[in-house]
Amino acid sequence: MRATVKDVAALAGVSPKTVSNVINGVVFVRPETKHRVESALAELDYVPNLSARGLRTGRTGSIALAFPDLSTPYTAEMTHWFVEVAHDRGWSIQLEQTGSRPEREGELLSRGKEHLVDGLVLNPITFDASALAGSAAESLPPVVVIGEVDQSIVDQVRVDSVAAARDMTAHLIAVGHRRIATLGGSAGTFDTATARARTHGFELAMADAGLPVDRALQFSCPEWTSAEAFAVVRSALDGGARPDAIFCFTDSLAIGAVNALWSAGLRVPEDVAIAGFDDVVDGRFAVPPLTTVGFDKRGFVERTLELLEARIADRHGAAELVHIPHEIVVRASSGRRP
């Protein structure tokens, strides 16, 4: 027979309420008491009845998380932290990929409205294409947006990509680079809020330094993957492009760019410097290690889920915008120009 909360309480010598507090993790329980309860849970192989809990509380114990592309190292690292921090708060996560299928955001919002999830974390690539566009805050389930889109309907957490790109470009200029290319900008049908923000920050820094922006060195990359970056940069090099440095809008793009330069017989950073964005683990072990924009990913996720938890508890009140601090992490790939 399946163990109950009362069975666990009797074995641990505590009240059923204390057992619930340990399971839910939202009320402080003394460490020694918590240890007794956890030991009893393990001994009885206790499995919580989530359906019954949902009927009592009106909560499902799960949230939805959507990223444009689940295949990138950046998304993998962020998803890792979302799963870990959500678990600490007693939530499970339903994961979705929305980049090429923005209508999936609408499906997730419907799940929220139908109370199939307690809340949502969305990462739209543009606001116009988002299911949030044209919605009124009061018509939405609890939602937090992450990323660079400009909106004021729901709570949002982001790194200031304009400021970060400006700082990174200023670093490249400070170590002697003048003909600076970018990789990942908008062009044709490819357009994202992130690409726009990082391009704007780059242009501001070039203007600050009195340097011209060479449009021939502003490379678009329809897919932000290392393979696509390799193809774009190698094509530009074969066409005669010779920048001093390339500011890549993600570390995945930077890794592809490094390989393209190597395949063309060029050295990083002696011939062309490289900088990325996001400080993913792979970039730290690239050859040479990548200079990049870093930020506290766990802190980003913790702040996001704090906002979501607060919004679940109180659906009213003005939307909040939170900026997570960034830093320029200088490594070997952006060495001083000879």
Helices and strands as residue ranges (DSSP letters): H 5-12, H 16-24, H 31-44, H 50-57, E 62-67, H 73-88, E 92-97, H 103-113, E 120-122, G 137-139, E 143-146, E 155-159, H 161-174, E 180-185, H 193-208, G 215-217, E 218-220, H 226-238, E 245-248, H 251-263, E 273-275, H 281-284, E 292-295, H 297-313, E 321-324, E 326-329, G 332-334
